[in-house]
Amino acid sequence: MSLKLNDFDYALPAELIAQAPLAERSASRLLVLTPNPGAQPTLADASFAALADLVRPGDLFVFNDTRVIHARLHGVKDSGGQVEVLIERAVGPHEALAQVRASKSPKTGSRLRLADAFEVEVLGRVGEFYHLRFPAGEELIALLERHGKLPLPPYIQRAAGEADEARYQTVYAREPGSVAAPTAGLHFDEALLEHIAARGAKCAWLTLHVGAGTFQPVRVDDLGEHRMHRERYVIPQETVDAIAATRAAGGRVIAVGTTSMRALEAAAQDGPLEAGSGETEIFILPGFRFKVVDALVTNFHLPKSTLLMLVSAFAGMDGIRRAYSHAVEQRYRFFSYGDAMFITRRNDADNDNNDDAV
């Protein structure tokens, strides 16, 4: 299948891009997309709190427990010019890859003074990112937490405020390292998690640290030429065991967010799903053969984005087009602080389950 970037475009009114969260996490809307073999998929409007009603005993939710760090820093170059630094990911206790915005690109060997508190050295370029060395006296994450700012996505047209410190984190965030939230998880509160458990579903955890590359646009028309950014993940043995037990009992594996899905499917590409850590640059397009995930909780994604391509692979391109057209017509709220979808995987010749994957 030859896929082009414009195959994943859609018209979105700017006023539907959510600029702030709702007062309650689980008060968002939920669009339920269910496949119908040989027919158009079914669309149903619901509240996110009603997700518990879609749960079956024996289902397993897999959550990403990453925590967003204070990855945005402002400062000046040696020359006095202003810079903005957005950490992409740590590559050591005192080094990181980062986006650097400045009127003129900083040179290798130059130094940047950030937050009027410390200096970093520019070690060079790695693709679109700069390789920076931070002071050795303090761990990088701790330094960022003291001097950096919470990075909101570029389509939110305001600076992060005090309320975002809590609302741009999931209630189960534990492992610091992301520069963007796994936003499908933002809808879950403790009451909803308890309701899901009462319905007979179980929870499992993994960690995938989301990099700033998630917001980079696709710059090629032929999607076969696109190369994804790399993200690090950790899948515990307990999660692998829980997935195997769910499969054996006939339950569904429900990924909460595209980050959870990417980690699980990346770890199962070369054989059975195994515990461990790794880096993935998996690019999921229509035609991809899913091996682990049966259903997905996800927010609405940007036009022409790799995440829109991922959900199109999972649910079918026609189904996603219909769902997004319906969401725009019904005035759903889009992107990180917006509403959500519950998608059951399309079962066809290209996307059959593979029990040997777990």
Sequence and secondary structure as in RCSB ss.txt:
>XXXX:A:sequence
MSLKLNDFDYALPAELIAQAPLAERSASRLLVLTPNPGAQPTLADASFAALADLVRPGDLFVFNDTRVIHARLHG
VKDSGGQVEVLIERAVGPHEALAQVRASKSPKTGSRLRLADAFEVEVLGRVGEFYHLRFPAGEELIALLERHGKL
PLPPYIQRAAGEADEARYQTVYAREPGSVAAPTAGLHFDEALLEHIAARGAKCAWLTLHVGAGTFQPVRVDDLGE
HRMHRERYVIPQETVDAIAATRAAGGRVIAVGTTSMRALEAAAQDGPLEAGSGETEIFILPGFRFKVVDALVTNF
HLPKSTLLMLVSAFAGMDGIRRAYSHAVEQRYRFFSYGDAMFITRRNDADNDNNDDAV
>XXXX:A:secstr
   BGGGG     GGGB  S  SSGGGSEEEEEEEETTEEEEEEEEEGGGGGGG  TT EEEEE EEE   EEEE
EETTS EEEEEEEEEEETTEEEEEEEESS   TT EEEETTTEEEEEEEEETTEEEEE  TTS HHHHHHHH B 
   TTS S   TTHHHHTS TT  EEEESS  GGGGG  HHHHHHHHHTT EEEEEEE   GGGG     SBGGG
     EEEEE HHHHHHHHHHHHTT  EEEESHHHHHHHHHHTTTSS   EEEEE     TT   SS SEEEEE 
  TT HHHHHHHHHH HHHHHHHHHHHHHTT  BSTTS EEEEE   STTS   GGG 
